[in-house]
Amino acid sequence: MLAASQPFHRRRNNDRSQQHLNQGRRGSVTAVRADSQGFHGTATLAGTARAQCATGPAQACPTAVARSFHRRRGATRRLDLKGIVTVHSTEFIHIDHIDDEPALRLDRVARSFGRGDGRRWAVRGVTLSIGPGQIVCLLGPNGAGKTTTMKMIATLLTPDAGTIRICGVDAVRDPRGARRHLSLLLGGDRGFYARVSAIDNLRYFASVAGVPRRLRETRIDEALDRVGLANRADARVETFSRGMTQRLHIARAMLNRAPLLLLDEPTNGLDPEHARDVRALVESLRADGTAILLTTHVMAEAEALADRIDMIMDGRIVASGTKEELAGALANESAADGMTGTAPATQPAPRSLEDVYLALLDRERGMNARNHGEVVR
């Protein structure tokens, strides 16, 4: 828990004043001013913010894009501690403390399918976490458990064991509450009404996502502009190329400004130019403080975007780290095996992420074969 900040208060005579909040571990809120429109300023602070106002404790929203809410005369007030700070209130607000709660935390999560002798474990004790502004790539072969893991995080499947917490909310006990803090991008050609314009599609999905009515048009305009589709807002989605549709998916995911974004194969089927555009959008979301879990089969994409790579095989995380860390661990294993005579001491160290991935895949297949008493060739 971090010591927080100085309180600030909107003056009732509506004059302009400067209030500054103390430095936090992930940044600070600066240049906050009060005027007739409320508080305004910029912030780079991430974590969990809890506010105290004159009417009592505020509801805390533990997210990377830290938000605090309180109610007065039935109206919801909001303080965003990431981006533009705007509070329309004459109440005293005090930032009480900042927690380092990750945007996503999985602890020994498992999921099986089938019953009896036909029961198969798709995910076996997966543990991982993602912090604000971090991209983690879940990398593995088909059938390794990537999609099942993503569906459990998105509350589309319930785990048989383990816990999933999204911005501090237990996704198993409170799936609806957890969904407020995440966006899911599956991509592909589906997911929109083809004969409806891009902007009307986004209006519908903004409503479904619970974006306040007074903010919808602004959010939609900002999202379309950011993904480069502002000039095609009134065009029907059926006229879009695959790359444009994928960018529209990202615009949709941006509407509720969720602190956690799940991306499943975001550049699948795209040509190099459109894939580059999508990667640039993903990097800009990370710069905003969004935590991103990415699945991909494109090694260059994982290497370029991911802050950490979690290798999943046979439902288990078998390795985790940067490409350099994974390569170093494999090199050490090869050296140790060479000394014990279980592997050639001259085995070359992996140089690319693809080399690391294939080496890990061979290692896991060899271990599985030995465990089943098979002959490894």
DOLUM-551935 format. One record per residue (C-alpha): chain; residue number from 1; residue in three letters; y, z, x. Coordinates in Angstrom, 3 decimals. Each point is the difference from the previous one (the first is absolute). Example, Ala and Ser with C-alpha at 12.3 -4.5 7.8 and 13.67 -1.06 7.14 Angstrom:
2
- chaine | num | residu | yy | zz | xx
- A | 1 | ALA | -4.500 | 7.800 | 12.300
- A | 2 | SER | 3.440 | -0.660 | 1.370
END
This chain:
377
- chaine | num | residu | yy | zz | xx
- A | 1 | MET | 0.000 | 0.000 | 0.000
- A | 2 | LEU | 3.411 | -0.904 | 1.364
- A | 3 | ALA | 3.161 | 1.928 | -0.435
- A | 4 | ALA | 2.056 | -2.077 | -2.311
- A | 5 | SER | 3.599 | -0.565 | -0.495
- A | 6 | GLN | 3.342 | 1.204 | -1.111
- A | 7 | PRO | 0.610 | -0.015 | -3.733
- A | 8 | PHE | 2.506 | -2.419 | -1.397
- A | 9 | HIS | 1.889 | 0.170 | -3.261
- A | 10 | ARG | 1.964 | -2.523 | -1.994
- A | 11 | ARG | 3.518 | 1.286 | -0.506
- A | 12 | ARG | 0.999 | 0.210 | -3.607
- A | 13 | ASN | 3.477 | -1.453 | 0.582
- A | 14 | ASN | -1.726 | -3.250 | 1.073
- A | 15 | ASP | 1.803 | -0.236 | 3.345
- A | 16 | ARG | -1.803 | -1.620 | 2.906
- A | 17 | SER | -1.550 | 2.272 | 2.602
- A | 18 | GLN | -2.369 | -0.347 | 2.924
- A | 19 | GLN | -3.126 | 2.129 | 0.108
- A | 20 | HIS | -2.584 | -0.204 | 2.756
- A | 21 | LEU | -3.621 | 1.122 | 0.017
- A | 22 | ASN | -1.667 | 1.377 | 3.092
- A | 23 | GLN | -2.275 | -2.050 | 2.202
- A | 24 | GLY | -3.663 | -0.240 | -1.058
- A | 25 | ARG | -3.016 | -1.047 | 2.031
- A | 26 | ARG | -0.083 | -3.517 | -1.452
- A | 27 | GLY | 3.742 | -0.508 | -0.264
- A | 28 | SER | 2.957 | 1.303 | -1.922
- A | 29 | VAL | 2.187 | -0.560 | -3.003
- A | 30 | THR | 3.529 | -0.893 | 1.068
- A | 31 | ALA | 3.349 | -0.954 | -1.453
- A | 32 | VAL | -0.716 | 1.324 | -3.466
- A | 33 | ARG | 3.156 | -0.121 | -2.108
- A | 34 | ALA | 0.744 | 1.226 | -3.502
- A | 35 | ASP | 2.167 | -1.887 | -2.455
- A | 36 | SER | 0.172 | -0.771 | -3.700
- A | 37 | GLN | -3.178 | -2.069 | 0.254
- A | 38 | GLY | -2.062 | 2.704 | 1.679
- A | 39 | PHE | -1.322 | 0.461 | 3.518
- A | 40 | HIS | -0.339 | -2.996 | 2.283
- A | 41 | GLY | -1.267 | -0.373 | 3.519
- A | 42 | THR | -2.790 | -1.220 | 2.203
- A | 43 | ALA | -3.089 | 1.841 | 1.121
- A | 44 | THR | -2.885 | -0.410 | 2.402
- A | 45 | LEU | -1.747 | 3.269 | -0.730
- A | 46 | ALA | -3.664 | -0.265 | -1.012
- A | 47 | GLY | -2.400 | 2.615 | -1.262
- A | 48 | THR | -0.126 | 2.244 | -3.034
- A | 49 | ALA | 3.313 | 1.130 | -1.396
- A | 50 | ARG | 0.334 | 2.892 | -2.393
- A | 51 | ALA | 3.311 | 0.596 | -1.694
- A | 52 | GLN | 1.528 | 3.056 | -1.600
- A | 53 | CYS | 2.671 | -0.496 | -2.644
- A | 54 | ALA | 1.978 | 2.357 | -2.197
- A | 55 | THR | -2.413 | -0.424 | -2.893
- A | 56 | GLY | -3.003 | 1.051 | 2.064
- A | 57 | PRO | -2.528 | -1.536 | 2.426
- A | 58 | ALA | -0.250 | -3.765 | -0.065
- A | 59 | GLN | -3.232 | -1.897 | -0.340
- A | 60 | ALA | -1.081 | -1.053 | 3.485
- A | 61 | CYS | -1.212 | -3.510 | 0.732
- A | 62 | PRO | -1.729 | 0.185 | 3.406
- A | 63 | THR | 0.418 | -3.491 | 1.362
- A | 64 | ALA | 1.026 | -1.825 | 3.105
- A | 65 | VAL | 2.983 | -1.252 | -1.960
- A | 66 | ALA | 0.818 | 3.574 | -0.875
- A | 67 | ARG | 1.298 | 0.511 | -3.510
- A | 68 | SER | 0.963 | 3.052 | -1.979
- A | 69 | PHE | 0.452 | 0.164 | -3.733
- A | 70 | HIS | 1.573 | 2.453 | -2.378
- A | 71 | ARG | 0.943 | -0.143 | -3.658
- A | 72 | ARG | 3.230 | 0.969 | -1.680
- A | 73 | ARG | 0.648 | -0.619 | -3.680
- A | 74 | GLY | -3.070 | -2.216 | -0.157
- A | 75 | ALA | 1.198 | -2.448 | 2.654
- A | 76 | THR | -1.938 | -0.567 | 3.199
- A | 77 | ARG | 1.993 | 0.215 | 3.222
- A | 78 | ARG | -1.316 | -1.382 | 3.230
- A | 79 | LEU | 0.713 | 0.626 | 3.651
- A | 80 | ASP | -1.513 | -2.627 | 2.300
- A | 81 | LEU | -0.272 | 1.131 | 3.596
- A | 82 | LYS | -0.824 | -3.479 | 1.221
- A | 83 | GLY | 2.443 | -2.805 | -0.490
- A | 84 | ILE | 3.019 | 0.640 | -2.198
- A | 85 | VAL | 0.556 | 3.547 | -1.175
- A | 86 | THR | 1.348 | 0.132 | -3.543
- A | 87 | VAL | 0.173 | 3.123 | -2.126
- A | 88 | HIS | 1.893 | -0.102 | -3.281
- A | 89 | SER | 0.377 | 3.710 | -0.580
- A | 90 | THR | 2.424 | 2.885 | 0.327
- A | 91 | GLU | -2.849 | 2.356 | 0.822
- A | 92 | PHE | -0.421 | 1.819 | 3.289
- A | 93 | ILE | -2.847 | -1.637 | 1.933
- A | 94 | HIS | -1.572 | 1.543 | 3.078
- A | 95 | ILE | -2.721 | -1.656 | 2.075
- A | 96 | ASP | -2.344 | 2.900 | 0.442
- A | 97 | HIS | -2.506 | -1.284 | 2.543
- A | 98 | ILE | -1.740 | -3.118 | 1.284
- A | 99 | ASP | -3.805 | -0.267 | 0.210
- A | 100 | ASP | -1.875 | -2.429 | 2.247
- A | 101 | GLU | -2.376 | -1.087 | -2.765
- A | 102 | PRO | -1.538 | -3.407 | 0.791
- A | 103 | ALA | 0.339 | -2.727 | -2.579
- A | 104 | LEU | -3.800 | -0.310 | -0.120
- A | 105 | ARG | -2.766 | 2.355 | 1.037
- A | 106 | LEU | -3.740 | -0.545 | -0.481
- A | 107 | ASP | -2.396 | 2.799 | 0.895
- A | 108 | ARG | -3.756 | -0.732 | 0.156
- A | 109 | VAL | 0.099 | -2.441 | -2.903
- A | 110 | ALA | -3.330 | -1.454 | -1.131
- A | 111 | ARG | -1.085 | -2.358 | -2.755
- A | 112 | SER | -3.403 | -1.342 | -1.022
- A | 113 | PHE | -1.284 | -2.540 | -2.495
- A | 114 | GLY | -3.276 | 0.012 | -1.895
- A | 115 | ARG | -2.456 | 2.782 | -0.726
- A | 116 | GLY | -3.269 | 1.323 | 1.305
- A | 117 | ASP | -1.733 | -2.189 | 2.569
- A | 118 | GLY | 2.581 | -2.729 | -0.549
- A | 119 | ARG | 2.952 | 2.195 | 0.917
- A | 120 | ARG | 2.144 | -1.472 | 2.759
- A | 121 | TRP | 2.862 | 1.701 | 1.819
- A | 122 | ALA | 2.951 | -2.372 | 0.314
- A | 123 | VAL | 2.322 | 2.570 | 1.617
- A | 124 | ARG | -1.267 | 2.906 | 2.115
- A | 125 | GLY | 2.402 | 2.809 | 0.854
- A | 126 | VAL | 3.160 | -2.001 | 0.729
- A | 127 | THR | 2.903 | 2.052 | 1.365
- A | 128 | LEU | 3.406 | -1.507 | 0.767
- A | 129 | SER | 3.719 | 0.591 | -0.467
- A | 130 | ILE | 3.131 | -2.157 | -0.003
- A | 131 | GLY | 3.512 | 1.259 | 0.643
- A | 132 | PRO | 3.364 | -1.392 | -1.106
- A | 133 | GLY | 0.871 | -3.344 | 1.560
- A | 134 | GLN | -3.501 | -0.484 | 1.388
- A | 135 | ILE | -2.390 | -2.933 | -0.452
- A | 136 | VAL | -3.705 | 0.745 | 0.268
- A | 137 | CYS | -2.459 | -2.890 | -0.055
- A | 138 | LEU | -3.464 | 0.545 | -1.459
- A | 139 | LEU | -2.090 | -2.534 | 1.873
- A | 140 | GLY | -3.663 | -0.750 | -0.564
- A | 141 | PRO | -2.567 | -2.615 | -1.056
- A | 142 | ASN | -0.735 | -0.939 | -3.599
- A | 143 | GLY | -1.826 | 2.810 | -1.772
- A | 144 | ALA | 1.260 | 2.660 | 2.424
- A | 145 | GLY | 1.777 | 2.020 | -2.717
- A | 146 | LYS | 3.591 | -1.244 | 0.286
- A | 147 | THR | 0.440 | -1.077 | -3.621
- A | 148 | THR | -1.759 | 3.091 | -1.363
- A | 149 | THR | 2.283 | 2.219 | 2.081
- A | 150 | MET | 3.094 | -1.841 | -1.225
- A | 151 | LYS | -1.125 | 0.265 | -3.628
- A | 152 | MET | -0.524 | 3.749 | 0.329
- A | 153 | ILE | 3.476 | 0.439 | 1.477
- A | 154 | ALA | 1.428 | -2.105 | -2.841
- A | 155 | THR | -1.834 | 2.308 | -2.495
- A | 156 | LEU | -2.083 | -2.939 | -1.274
- A | 157 | LEU | -3.166 | 1.773 | 1.153
- A | 158 | THR | -0.771 | 3.724 | 0.191
- A | 159 | PRO | -1.580 | 1.287 | 3.223
- A | 160 | ASP | -3.307 | 1.868 | -0.139
- A | 161 | ALA | 1.266 | 2.416 | 2.645
- A | 162 | GLY | 3.100 | 0.764 | 2.033
- A | 163 | THR | 3.705 | 0.131 | -0.796
- A | 164 | ILE | 2.766 | -2.597 | -0.191
- A | 165 | ARG | 3.624 | 1.129 | 0.066
- A | 166 | ILE | 2.882 | -2.422 | -0.522
- A | 167 | CYS | 3.368 | 1.519 | 0.901
- A | 168 | GLY | -1.522 | 3.423 | -0.558
- A | 169 | VAL | -1.477 | -0.869 | -3.412
- A | 170 | ASP | -3.763 | 0.346 | -0.470
- A | 171 | ALA | -1.030 | -3.504 | -1.095
- A | 172 | VAL | -3.304 | 1.228 | -1.459
- A | 173 | ARG | 1.424 | 2.809 | -2.122
- A | 174 | ASP | 3.270 | -1.745 | -0.873
- A | 175 | PRO | -0.508 | -3.782 | 0.269
- A | 176 | ARG | 3.002 | -0.795 | -2.179
- A | 177 | GLY | 2.270 | 2.131 | 2.168
- A | 178 | ALA | -1.406 | -1.586 | 3.155
- A | 179 | ARG | 0.562 | -3.527 | -1.311
- A | 180 | ARG | 3.732 | 0.665 | -0.234
- A | 181 | HIS | 0.104 | 0.123 | 3.788
- A | 182 | LEU | -1.900 | -3.180 | 0.850
- A | 183 | SER | 0.090 | -3.758 | -0.413
- A | 184 | LEU | -3.063 | -2.223 | 0.248
- A | 185 | LEU | 0.173 | -3.611 | 1.136
- A | 186 | LEU | -3.227 | -1.921 | -0.477
- A | 187 | GLY | 1.661 | -3.399 | 0.335
- A | 188 | GLY | -1.612 | -3.295 | -0.904
- A | 189 | ASP | 0.980 | -2.461 | -2.700
- A | 190 | ARG | -0.548 | 2.414 | -2.888
- A | 191 | GLY | 1.941 | 3.002 | -1.202
- A | 192 | PHE | 2.962 | -1.766 | -1.615
- A | 193 | TYR | 0.640 | -1.830 | -3.250
- A | 194 | ALA | -0.031 | -3.599 | 1.235
- A | 195 | ARG | 2.157 | -1.518 | -2.751
- A | 196 | VAL | 2.643 | 2.704 | 0.283
- A | 197 | SER | 2.866 | 0.016 | 2.490
- A | 198 | ALA | -0.118 | 2.122 | 3.127
- A | 199 | ILE | 2.850 | 2.226 | -1.161
- A | 200 | ASP | -1.564 | 0.611 | -3.429
- A | 201 | ASN | -3.307 | 0.869 | 1.660
- A | 202 | LEU | 1.796 | 2.562 | 2.143
- A | 203 | ARG | 1.845 | 1.387 | -3.022
- A | 204 | TYR | -3.329 | 0.600 | -1.698
- A | 205 | PHE | -1.600 | 1.624 | 3.035
- A | 206 | ALA | 3.095 | 2.123 | 0.657
- A | 207 | SER | -0.399 | 1.358 | -3.527
- A | 208 | VAL | -3.708 | 0.659 | 0.561
- A | 209 | ALA | 0.781 | 1.749 | 3.304
- A | 210 | GLY | 2.445 | 2.324 | -1.754
- A | 211 | VAL | 3.138 | -1.213 | 1.764
- A | 212 | PRO | 2.972 | 1.437 | -1.952
- A | 213 | ARG | 1.607 | -2.619 | -2.226
- A | 214 | ARG | 3.430 | 0.403 | 1.603
- A | 215 | LEU | -1.466 | -0.775 | 3.438
- A | 216 | ARG | -2.333 | -2.875 | -0.853
- A | 217 | GLU | 2.302 | -2.988 | 0.392
- A | 218 | THR | 1.404 | 1.303 | 3.277
- A | 219 | ARG | -3.470 | 0.695 | 1.396
- A | 220 | ILE | -1.271 | -3.421 | -1.115
- A | 221 | ASP | 2.969 | -1.842 | 1.505
- A | 222 | GLU | -0.376 | 1.904 | 3.272
- A | 223 | ALA | -3.753 | -0.665 | 0.158
- A | 224 | LEU | 0.346 | -3.726 | -0.711
- A | 225 | ASP | 2.745 | -0.313 | 2.583
- A | 226 | ARG | -1.999 | 1.879 | 2.586
- A | 227 | VAL | -3.102 | -2.194 | -0.383
- A | 228 | GLY | 2.101 | -3.166 | -0.023
- A | 229 | LEU | -0.610 | -0.975 | -3.629
- A | 230 | ALA | 3.436 | 0.650 | -1.492
- A | 231 | ASN | 0.588 | -3.728 | -0.433
- A | 232 | ARG | -3.315 | -0.364 | -1.871
- A | 233 | ALA | 0.384 | 3.002 | -2.283
- A | 234 | ASP | 0.057 | -2.117 | -3.171
- A | 235 | ALA | -2.859 | -2.285 | 1.039
- A | 236 | ARG | -3.399 | 0.423 | -1.618
- A | 237 | VAL | -2.607 | 1.591 | 2.233
- A | 238 | GLU | -2.411 | -2.903 | -0.566
- A | 239 | THR | 2.362 | -2.156 | 2.086
- A | 240 | PHE | -0.223 | 2.344 | 3.003
- A | 241 | SER | -1.983 | -0.714 | 3.134
- A | 242 | ARG | -2.514 | 2.577 | 1.152
- A | 243 | GLY | 2.433 | 1.318 | 2.575
- A | 244 | MET | 2.734 | 0.404 | -2.599
- A | 245 | THR | -2.418 | 1.776 | -2.337
- A | 246 | GLN | -0.946 | 2.397 | 2.777
- A | 247 | ARG | 3.667 | 0.754 | 0.639
- A | 248 | LEU | 0.424 | 0.629 | -3.726
- A | 249 | HIS | -2.886 | 2.490 | 0.228
- A | 250 | ILE | 1.938 | 1.821 | 2.720
- A | 251 | ALA | 3.143 | -0.035 | -2.143
- A | 252 | ARG | -2.005 | 1.557 | -2.817
- A | 253 | ALA | -1.314 | 2.695 | 2.350
- A | 254 | MET | 3.572 | 0.826 | 1.054
- A | 255 | LEU | 1.278 | 0.705 | -3.528
- A | 256 | ASN | -0.995 | 3.661 | -0.269
- A | 257 | ARG | 0.888 | 0.671 | 3.660
- A | 258 | ALA | -3.228 | 1.876 | 0.513
- A | 259 | PRO | -0.392 | 1.794 | 3.342
- A | 260 | LEU | -3.576 | -1.323 | 0.377
- A | 261 | LEU | -0.953 | -3.685 | -0.114
- A | 262 | LEU | -3.595 | -1.255 | -0.025
- A | 263 | LEU | -0.356 | -3.575 | 1.275
- A | 264 | ASP | -3.343 | -1.771 | -0.390
- A | 265 | GLU | -0.150 | -3.211 | 2.062
- A | 266 | PRO | 3.722 | -0.788 | -0.494
- A | 267 | THR | -0.091 | -3.323 | 1.891
- A | 268 | ASN | -3.414 | -1.219 | -1.149
- A | 269 | GLY | 0.102 | -3.758 | -0.591
- A | 270 | LEU | 3.604 | -0.436 | 1.141
- A | 271 | ASP | 1.167 | -2.612 | 2.474
- A | 272 | PRO | 1.485 | 1.288 | 3.284
- A | 273 | GLU | 3.616 | -0.266 | -1.167
- A | 274 | HIS | -0.538 | 1.938 | -3.241
- A | 275 | ALA | -2.213 | 2.535 | 1.798
- A | 276 | ARG | 2.829 | 0.609 | 2.471
- A | 277 | ASP | 2.441 | 0.568 | -2.881
- A | 278 | VAL | -2.335 | 2.543 | -1.617
- A | 279 | ARG | -0.472 | 1.852 | 3.300
- A | 280 | ALA | 3.774 | 0.183 | 0.419
- A | 281 | LEU | 0.300 | 1.533 | -3.475
- A | 282 | VAL | -2.683 | 2.571 | 0.816
- A | 283 | GLU | 1.830 | 0.950 | 3.193
- A | 284 | SER | 3.259 | 0.417 | -1.929
- A | 285 | LEU | -1.734 | 2.346 | -2.456
- A | 286 | ARG | -1.265 | 2.088 | 2.910
- A | 287 | ALA | 3.563 | 0.171 | 1.329
- A | 288 | ASP | 1.027 | 1.422 | -3.386
- A | 289 | GLY | -2.440 | 2.891 | 0.477
- A | 290 | THR | -2.811 | -1.318 | -2.195
- A | 291 | ALA | -3.507 | 1.070 | 1.014
- A | 292 | ILE | -2.346 | -3.000 | -0.118
- A | 293 | LEU | -3.793 | -0.244 | -0.052
- A | 294 | LEU | -1.033 | -3.547 | 0.863
- A | 295 | THR | -3.351 | -1.764 | -0.137
- A | 296 | THR | -0.373 | -3.351 | 1.715
- A | 297 | HIS | -2.474 | -2.246 | 1.785
- A | 298 | VAL | 2.755 | -1.582 | 2.090
- A | 299 | MET | -0.198 | 1.690 | 3.390
- A | 300 | ALA | 3.394 | -1.249 | 1.165
- A | 301 | GLU | 1.584 | 1.412 | -3.151
- A | 302 | ALA | -1.565 | 3.415 | 0.488
- A | 303 | GLU | 1.011 | 0.006 | 3.656
- A | 304 | ALA | 3.597 | -0.994 | -0.800
- A | 305 | LEU | 0.619 | 2.319 | -2.961
- A | 306 | ALA | -2.153 | 3.097 | 0.323
- A | 307 | ASP | 1.149 | 3.221 | 1.635
- A | 308 | ARG | -3.608 | 1.159 | -0.195
- A | 309 | ILE | -3.275 | -1.804 | -0.667
- A | 310 | ASP | -2.855 | 1.775 | -1.768
- A | 311 | MET | -3.305 | -1.821 | 0.458
- A | 312 | ILE | -2.271 | 0.478 | -3.014
- A | 313 | MET | -3.654 | -1.005 | 0.136
- A | 314 | ASP | -2.818 | 0.949 | -2.328
- A | 315 | GLY | 2.418 | 2.178 | -1.973
- A | 316 | ARG | 1.088 | 2.105 | 3.003
- A | 317 | ILE | 3.065 | 0.031 | 2.240
- A | 318 | VAL | -1.619 | -0.683 | 3.365
- A | 319 | ALA | 3.162 | -0.261 | 2.108
- A | 320 | SER | 3.716 | 0.601 | -0.422
- A | 321 | GLY | 3.012 | -0.709 | 2.179
- A | 322 | THR | 2.144 | -2.759 | 1.433
- A | 323 | LYS | -1.642 | -3.078 | 1.486
- A | 324 | GLU | 0.520 | 1.424 | 3.489
- A | 325 | GLU | -1.509 | 3.370 | -0.968
- A | 326 | LEU | -3.030 | -1.644 | -1.596
- A | 327 | ALA | -0.520 | -2.283 | 2.990
- A | 328 | GLY | 0.293 | 2.950 | 2.383
- A | 329 | ALA | -2.559 | 2.018 | -1.947
- A | 330 | LEU | -2.439 | -2.918 | 0.038
- A | 331 | ALA | 0.506 | -0.508 | 3.730
- A | 332 | ASN | -0.750 | 3.680 | 0.630
- A | 333 | GLU | -3.124 | -0.225 | -2.156
- A | 334 | SER | -1.169 | -3.080 | 1.898
- A | 335 | ALA | 0.543 | 1.743 | 3.330
- A | 336 | ALA | -1.906 | 3.075 | -1.164
- A | 337 | ASP | -2.860 | -2.111 | -1.349
- A | 338 | GLY | -0.124 | -1.914 | 3.283
- A | 339 | MET | -0.391 | 3.249 | 1.927
- A | 340 | THR | -2.886 | 1.099 | -2.228
- A | 341 | GLY | -1.648 | -3.408 | 0.059
- A | 342 | THR | 0.306 | -0.648 | -3.730
- A | 343 | ALA | 2.431 | -2.910 | 0.415
- A | 344 | PRO | 1.092 | -2.330 | 2.805
- A | 345 | ALA | 2.658 | 1.697 | 2.119
- A | 346 | THR | 1.716 | -3.364 | 0.504
- A | 347 | GLN | 0.583 | -0.627 | -3.718
- A | 348 | PRO | 3.568 | -1.404 | -0.272
- A | 349 | ALA | 2.625 | 2.140 | -1.704
- A | 350 | PRO | 1.323 | -1.411 | -3.290
- A | 351 | ARG | 3.428 | -1.610 | 0.330
- A | 352 | SER | 1.038 | -1.005 | -3.529
- A | 353 | LEU | -0.347 | 1.759 | -3.335
- A | 354 | GLU | -2.680 | -2.536 | -0.898
- A | 355 | ASP | -1.937 | 0.989 | 3.136
- A | 356 | VAL | 0.327 | 3.680 | -0.962
- A | 357 | TYR | -1.088 | -0.698 | -3.573
- A | 358 | LEU | -3.062 | -2.025 | 1.036
- A | 359 | ALA | -0.987 | 2.577 | 2.624
- A | 360 | LEU | 0.195 | 2.799 | -2.575
- A | 361 | LEU | -1.952 | -2.095 | -2.478
- A | 362 | ASP | -2.751 | -0.620 | 2.570
- A | 363 | ARG | -0.071 | 3.698 | 0.890
- A | 364 | GLU | -0.347 | 1.116 | -3.621
- A | 365 | ARG | -2.668 | -2.576 | -0.769
- A | 366 | GLY | -1.911 | 1.078 | 3.065
- A | 367 | MET | 0.216 | 3.664 | -1.005
- A | 368 | ASN | -1.132 | -0.797 | -3.540
- A | 369 | ALA | -2.910 | -2.039 | 1.316
- A | 370 | ARG | -1.111 | 2.826 | 2.307
- A | 371 | ASN | 0.315 | 2.518 | -2.826
- A | 372 | HIS | -2.330 | -2.147 | -2.113
- A | 373 | GLY | -2.486 | -0.440 | 2.833
- A | 374 | GLU | 0.720 | -3.706 | 0.404
- A | 375 | VAL | -0.074 | -1.917 | 3.266
- A | 376 | VAL | 3.481 | -0.803 | 1.219
- A | 377 | ARG | 0.217 | -3.405 | 1.658
END
